[in-house]
Amino acid sequence: MNKKNKKRKIRLRGLLVILLGIYLIITCAYYLFKMPIKNIEINGNQYYKDNYIINYLNLDNTSIFKVSKSKIKKELLKLDLISDVKIRKNYLGSLTLDIKEERILFYNLSNKKVILSSGKMIDDNNYLGIPTLINYVPEDIYQEFVQKLSKIDSKILKLVSEIEYSVSMVDNKVIDDKRFLFRMNDGNTVYINTINIEKINNYVEIYEAIVNKNGNVKGCLYLDSNSDNNHFNNCEEKGDGGEN
């Protein structure tokens, strides 16, 4: 009898251990399944702040297990400035969003639209520190200008206050119909065309060399020539675009 009782006790203890193990597994699984998002890391966003994105997604008290990456991506792509997003999550409660935003190029005064690097136009004009295109540009030249401007360094675009389409003419003859005038925040003006537009990326270095040579002068910088020589003078802007 003693041996039988011992065997029963051992079996009972083994069963209890198994049941306890199953209970712990179920409890842990339930806890993990219900685990809310503990941390959201957002990378690559410049225009949309972290708090805006978090509030927009409304993930409060959402379980990390219930997070749908495809649904989050779909929602984020509805935002005007987001062109792509990669989503990573781990089951310790962390969610990571790697966001790719469109670049804002300028505000077009003619149609009251903000123009993005893709050519897309949006209505919102609450973005500070972007240039304003102040006049009409023929459609074919406009499309080329947007495409070329999208390659310009963002730091340089922030130095531009206004953009004006400014055809170069001599004796009432059009010499360059792809020329623009950039009014800079530092008081200078820069003449550039779509052919040589990438020269503006070197604006800071070019102007520093001018200051080192001539002192702290303000004027017109002509970067619309194919020549490597950058002409600068302290003349006032000419109404017809002037001669180069």
N, C-alpha and C positions, 0 to 999 in steps of 0.2 A: 504493500500500500504506500509505503513511504516513497518508493521509487516512482510509482505512478503519479503520486502527488507532486513530486519534484519535476517530473516531465511535464505535467500540466502547468505548473508554475512557470517553467522555462518557456513553454509554448505561449502562455499568456503574456509573459514579459516580451517575448519576441513579437507577438501580435501588437502589443501596445507600442513597442518601438517603431514598428512598421506604420501603425496608424498615426503616431506622432510625426514620423517623417513625412507621411503624406500630407498631414495637416500643415506642417511647416512649409512644404513645397507649395501647397495651394495658397497659403497666407502670403508667402513671398511673391508668388506669381500675381496675386491679386494686388499687392502693394505696388509692384512694378507696373502693372497694367494701369493702375490709377495714378501713377507718379506724374505730377504736373511738370510742366517745363520750368526748370530752375534757372536756366541761363540762356539768353539769346545773344549771339555774337553776329554783328552785321559788318561786312567789309565792302569797300568799293563805293560806298555812297558818298556823294558830295552835296547834292542839292536837297535830298530828302534826309532829314535828321533821324537818328535811331528811334527816338520816342514816337515820331510820326509813323514810321513803318510798323512799330510794335502795336501802336493803338489801331492802325489801319487794319492789321491782320486779326486783331481781337482774339488773342490766344490765351487770355486769362483763364486759369484753372483748366486748361486743356491738357489732357494726358499726352505725354511724349509718344506713346504707342498709337494714339489716335490721330496724330498729325499726318496729314496727307501732303507729301511733297509736291505732287502734281497740282493739288488744289491751291497751295500757297503760291506756286509759280504762276498759275493762271491768274490769281488775284493781283499779284505784284505787276504782272505784265499789262494790267489795265491802267497803271499809272503812266502818265505821258512820258516821263523821262527815263523809265526803266526799259532797257532793250533785251536784257537777259538776266537770269538768276540761277545759281547753282545752290542746292540745298543739301546740307548734311545734318544728320541727327545721330546721337548716340543714346543708348538706353539708360544712361545715368542722369538724363534730364537736360542735356545740352543740345541746342539747335543753332546751326551756323548758316547764315545767308551770305553768299558771295554775289554781290550785285554789280551789274554793268549798266551804267547810266549813259544816256545820250548826252552829247555836249551841246550846251546852249551857245549859239554863235552871235546872234544879235536880235534886236527888236526892230521889226520893219514898220516904220511909221505909216507907210502907204496903206497897208492892209490891217494894221494894228495887231500883228501876230508876232509871237516869239518863234524864231527860226532855229531848228536843231540841226546837228551835223548830218543827219540822214536826209535833210530837206523837209522833214515833217514840220508842220506849223501848229502851234498851240495858242490858246487864247490867253493864258495866264501871263500877266506882266508884273508879277510881284518879285521878280528876280533882280537884285541890285548888282551894279557893277558890270553890266553888259553894254556893248556899243549899240547905238541907234542908227539905223540906215534911214536917212532923212528925206530921200527923194526916189523917184521912180527909176528903175533899171530895165532896159529891154529884156524880154523873157529869156532869150538864148544866152545873153551875157550874164543875166542873173543866175541862171542854173550853173553856169561855169564858175561864177564867183563863189557861190555857196559850196560847191565841190572843192574848190581850191582853198577856201577859207577854213574848211574843216581840218586841213592839214597843219594849220598854224597853231603854235604852242598856246595853250590856255593862258599862261602867265602873260604873254604878249597881248592877247586879246583884252585882258583886263586893263591894259594901259591905254586902250582906245576908248575915246568918249563918243565920237560921232564918225559915221562913214557917209561920204557923199559921192555919188556917181559923177565923175568930172572928166568929160571928154577932152582930150588934148587937141587943140586947134591952132593952126597957123594960117593967117590970111583967109579966115573963114573956111578953111579946108580941114576936114577931120584927119588928124595924124594918128590918133590912138583912141578907138572907141571902147576900149576895155580898161580904161584908167579910172582909178578911184582916189579920193582924198581921205586920209585918216587924220582926224583931229585927236591928238594925244592928250592925256590928262596932265602932262607936264607943260603944256603950252605950245608944243611944236605941232607942225603939220607934216604929213608924209604923203607924197604922191607915189602910188604903186599901181601896177596893172596885174591882170590875172596871170600873165606870162611869167612875171618876176615876183609874184606875191610872196614866195617863201623867203625872200630877202628880209621881210619884216621880222622874221625870227631872230635876226641879228641886230635889231634896233638898239637894244641897250648898249651893246659893244660899239656900234657905229657912233652913237651919240656921245658915249664916254670919250671916244677918240677925238670927236669934234670939240668937246669941252676942254680936254687936255691941251688942244692946239690953240683954241680961240677964246677960252674962258667960258663962263656960264652964259652962253648966248641962246636965244630962241629964234626959230625961223622955220624955213621950209626945207625938207629933206626929200630929194628926188631919187627914188629907188625904182623908177619905171623904165630904166634903160637897161639894155643887155650888157652894158659896160660894167666892169668891176669898180669903176670910179664912181663914188657916191657924191653927187653935187649937193651942196648945202649953202643956203644964203639966208639972210635975215630979212628978206623982203616980205611984204604983206601978200596974202593970197590974192591971185588975180581972178576976176569974176569969170573969165572964159576958160579957166584952167591953166592959162599961161603957157609959155614955151618951155621946153625942157632943154 
